[in-house]
Amino acid sequence: MIGGGAAGIAAARALHDAGRDVLLLEGKDRLGGRAHSMRLGLSGAGADASGVPGQVTVDCGCGWLHSARRNPWTALAGAYGLTVDRTPTGWREQWRDLGFSPDEREAFGAAWEAMEAQAHGLLAGVDRPLADAVAPGPWRLLIDAISGYANGAQLANVSLHDWAAYEDAATDDNWAVREGYGTLVARHAEGVSVRLGTRVLRIDHRGRTIRVETDAGTIETGAVVVALPTTVLARGDVAFDPPLRDKQAAAEALPLGLADKIFLVIDGPAFPANAHLIGDPHSACTASYRLAPFGQPLVEVFVGGDCAEMLERESDAGAADFAIGELLRLLGRDWRFTPLARTRWRHDPLIGGSYSHARVGMAGQRAVLAEPIDGRLFFAGEACSATDFSTAHGAYETGVAAAHALLATIAVPG
């Protein structure tokens, strides 16, 4: 099992529970991949009334149980004793109507519905950029910003057919795990044999026995599930012998977009838990702000697409200043915000981005990426999902599917 993210963990768990001898290899020093919860210490404004620093849990990567009622991680959270918060996301709300009036939100909602109708009307034709479904007008920039959040890329770079496959399958129930989505994903690997800090360099599948060459030695096995980000496969960081050019081309057609987070500590009047703001609804480069998630003294700043790419080139202070500037323009000077942490997923050498989108005309490459090779090499990951890509539950489902395909191919001993 290669790759300790949601897909690799799901596959390893399914095979382990079926009585197979499983080893999960992960290059990083932790499990979870793009599902990564961190426990951060607070000080100063984040301290309690006695001045003692507190701690908060944040999700650096995936944080929402999308399509939560059918999301398998929802039931697993309950089984592991974790807390699922069903509070509405508030994404369609603007706290105190700051900078985005009810009339403007109504007009934007109408523009969004028109875009969805136009997009579905174009599905019968050849694939095209999602941008072709968005009419010129005052809300095109905000729709582009939302594409950055949802797809990790701007409208012009997203396949309309791919976008519709996700939208038509998704539901509006988006919940959160108080202890962290990354905590939940890592918990699912308990009891499975894992080697952290082990990078796979080459997979020799010429003979009956597959040889997996790592920076810590060679492992021989009868079958492998490869659950690596498309960036890693596209770059050829893991060599296949014989080469798998169709897989590499599929990975190149399904690049990882970018979505990043900045976490700010609040010093000022209290926000209601899980309130929401859009920084500037008239800009394609603006952040979505989750105020006081779970009632914690934090703001979770979310940026995507070209805006996230720009901020990754900024220093920590520069990225925080962008977010703080947007907040202060809306809120005034009664609040102060102190940077606590940020993500830079594009700069993570073992991941290199956030979640996949299909290039225009390339939505069918998801099936190519997922196709097994010779009944011995199996592939999993969110990019392999036809409809739930970009999500941890899509990753989970492809991991379980790969495990079941492997079990159907190789008989369980005695």
N, C-alpha and C positions, 0 to 999 in steps of 0.2 A: 504494500500500500504506500503510494508516494504522494505526499502532500497532506498536512495535518489541519486543513481547514474544515469547513462544515461538510463538504462532500466526502473527503477522505475519512473523516471521523465516522460519518454515517455508514460508509461502506465497511470500514473496519469493524464497527459495532455489529452490523448485520452478519458479517462472516464469523466473527467471534461467537456470537450467540447461536450460530448454526453449527458450532463445533469445529470450525476450521482453525488451523494454525496461522495466526495473523501477526505481522509485524508492520507497524505504522512508522514510516520514515518522514521526518520533518526537518527542514533546513534551519528554521528559526529556533530560538531557545524557549519557545512557548507553543502551545496549540491554539487553534482557532483561525489562523489566517486573517482574513479581513473581518472576522468577528473577534474583536479584542476589547475586553473590559479592563479598565485600569482603576485602581484605588488611589486617589490623590489626597494628599494632606492639605488642609487649609490653614491659613494663619491670618493675623490681622483682622480684616473685615470678615473673613470666614470663620473666625473663632466663635465659640459660644460665649454666653454672658460672663463666664468666669475668666475669659481670655484664653482658655485652653483650645489649641488647634483641634479642629474636627477633621473628618474624612468624608469624601464623597466617592461614589462609583460613577464612572462615565464610560460610555461606549464610544471608542475611537472609530470603529467601523460601523457595521450594521447595528441599528438600534431599535428598529420597529419590526414587530411580528406582522408583516404585511399579509393581507387576506387571512387574518388571524383565526377565524373559525375553521378554516380548512388547512391551516398551517400545522404540520406535524410537530413543530417545536413548541406550540402552545400546550399540547397535551404533555409533552416531555417536561416542560417547565413545572407543571403541576405534579408530575410523578417524582421530580427531584426536589420538591418542596420549595420551589422558587415562586415569587409573587408576580402574577400577571396583572398589570395595571390597565384597565379597560377605559380609562379616561379618553375622550375624543382628542384627536391631535390638535384641533384648533387651526389647521392650516388655512381654512377659508375665513378665519377671523382676523381682526386687527385690534389689538388691545387698545381700548379707549378711542378707537377710530383714528389713531395718530398717523397723519400723513397719508391716509387711505380711507376716504369717507365711505359711508354705506352706499351712496349713489355710485361712487367709482367702483366699489366692489361688485355692485349689481351689473354695471356696464362691463366690467372685466369678465364676470361669470357668463354673460351673453356672448362675449367674444370667444371664450373658451369653448362653449357649447357649439358655436358656429365652426370652430376649428375641428372639433371632434366629428361633426356631421360631414364637413368637407373631406376630412381624412377617410372616413368610411365610404364616402361616395367615390373616392379615387381607388379603392382597393381592387376593383375589377381590372384595372389597367396594369401596366408595367410598374415595377417599384420605382419610387422616386424619393427625394428628400422630404422629410416631414415638414420642412419649411414651405413646401408647395401648398400645404393645406391651410396656411395661416394668411389671412387677408391683411393687406397693409392697414395700418391704423394705430391708435394711441396705445393699444395693449399688446402689440407684437413683441415689444422688448421684454415685458414681464413674462409672456409665454415662453420666450427664449430663455429667460432666467430659470423658469421652472423646468424646461428641458435639461438645463444644466444640473439641477438637483436630481431629477428623475432618471436621466440617461447618462449623466456625466459628460455630456457633449451638447453642443448647440444644435438647433433645429436642422441646419443645413447638412449636418454630418450624420443624421439618424435616418435609418431606413423606415419608411412609412409602414411597410408590411410588417417589419419586426415590431415596431411600436404598437400596431393594432393587435398583434398576437398577444402581447402582454396585457394591454388595456382590456381586451375582451374577456380575459380570464381572471383578472384581478377583481377583488371586492373592496368595499370601503372600510372594512373593519381593520384598523391598524392599531395594535396594542403594544405595550412595552413591558420589559422584564425589569423590575426594580433593581434586582441584583446584577443586572447586565446581561445582554444577549450573548456577549462573548463568554461570560461565566457559564451560561447554559450550554453553549456549544462545547466548551472544554469539558464540562461535567459528563457529557455523553461518552467521552473516551475512557472514563474510569474503568479499570480492569483490563483494558486492552494493552498489549505490549507496544511500547512506544520508544523510539530513539530520537531524541531532540538533537539539534545542532548537527545533523547529518545531511549533507548535500549529495543528491544523486547527480552523477556526472554523465553516465552512459547506461543505456539499456540494450544489451546484446540479446536479441531474440531470434538468432539464426538457428539455434538448435532446439531440441525438445525442452531442455532446461534453459530458463531465462537467467541471464547473469546481470545483476544490478550492481553497477560499479559506483561506489560512493567515495567520499573523501576519507572514509574510515575503513575502507576495505570493500570486498566484493561479497554479495549475497546471492545465492542460487535459489530459485523458486520455480514453481510450475506455472504461476499466473501472477499478473500484476494489474492493479487498478491505478491508473495515473490520474491524479486529481490536482493539477497544477493550473495556475492562472494562465490565460491566453498570452499575456506578455512573455512569460517564461518560455512557453512552447514556441511562440513566434520568433523569439531571439535565438532559439536553438541552444539554450542553456543546458538542456539535457539532450545528448546525442542519442539517436536511435540507430541501431545497426541490425538489419538494413534500415536505411533512412525512411521516414514516413512523411514524404513531401506533401501529400494531401492534407495531413493533420496540421503541418506547419502553415500551409496556405489557408486552411480554415481558421486557425488561430489568428493569422494576420487580418482576416476578414471580420474578426470579432474582437476588436481592440477594447482594452479597458479604458473607459472614460475616467473622469476624476471628480470626486466629491471629498471635501475636507471639512474638518471641524476645528473650531477654536473655542476654548472654554475660558470664560471670564468669571471672576468672583464679584458678587454684587456688594456694594457698600452704599446703602441708601434706603429709601422707603421700600417696603416689601412688595414684591409682585405676587399675584395669585399664582398658585401652582399650575404649571403647564400652560401658561398664557403664550400668545404668539404674536410676532410682528414680522412684517416684511420691511426691510430697511428703506428701499426706494422703489415703489411700484412702477416708476417710469424709467427704469434702467435695466439693461440686460446683465449688468454686473452689480448685483446686490445680494445680501445675505438674508436667509431665513433664520429668525431668532426664536428659540424655545426658551421662554422665561421661567426660571425656577422649576426645572424638571423634578418631578416627585417632591416639590416643595423645598428642594435644596437651594442654598444661596448662590446659584450659578446662572449664567446664561450659556446655552449651547448654541454656538454660531455655526451655520451650515452654508457652505458655498459650493458651487459646482460648475463644471464646464470651463469655458475660457476664463471666467472670473477666478476659479480655483487655480487654474494654471498660472495666472498672473500672480496670485498671492503666494504660490509656492516659490516664486523667485524672490519674494520679499523676505527680510529678516523676521524673526519672531516678533520683534517690536513693530515692524512695519505692518505685518498681517493683523496684529491686534489693534493697531491704530486705525486701520480701515474699518473694522467692526465697531470699535468704540466711537469713532466719528459718526457712523450711521446712527448708532443708538442715541448719542447726545443730541443730534439734530432732531430726533423725534421726541426725546424725553426732557430735554433741558438739562440743567446743571445740578439737579437735586440728587443725582446718582453718580457714583464713581464705580469704575470697573477696573479690576486688576487682572492682567493675564495670568492664567494658571497653566495651560498646556495647549498644544496644537497638534494636528496631524499633517503629514506630508507624504501621502501614499504614493505619489509619483516617484519619490526618492527612495522608496523601500526597494532594495535591490532584489529581494526574493518575491516581490509582488508587483510593484510598478504601476499601480493604478487602483481603481475602486470597483467598478463593475462593468460588464460587457455591454456593448451595443453593436448591432450589425451595421456594417457599411452599406450604402445604398446598393440594392441588388444582391445582397449577400445573406439574407435571412436564412436561406436553406443550408448555409454552412454550419449551422448548429447541429443538424442531423449528421453531417459529415464528421464533425469533431467527436460526436458521441459514439460513432460506429465502432464496435470491437474489431480487433485484428486477430485473425487466426484462432479465435476462441481462447486466446491466452493474454492478450493485452486489452484492457478495458479502460474506458475514459469516463470521467465524471467531473462535475463542477457546474457552477451556475450557468456558464456559457453553453453548456450542453443541453440546457432545458429549452424546449420549443416555446414555452409560454411563461415560465416563471423565472427566466433569467434575471440577473441582477439582484437576486434575493438569496437569503440563507436557506429558505425552504425549497427553492429550486435546486440549490446545491445538494441539500439533503436527499431530495427525491431522486436525483441522478445518481448519487452515491449508493442508495439502496437498490436502484435498478441495476447498476453495474454489479453489485454483489450478487443479486439474484441471477443475473445472466451468467456470472462466473460459476455459481453453484449448479446451474442447469447444464453447464458444459463439463465440469470436472466432478466426478462422483466423489461423495464423501467416503473416506476409508472406512472399511469394516463396520 
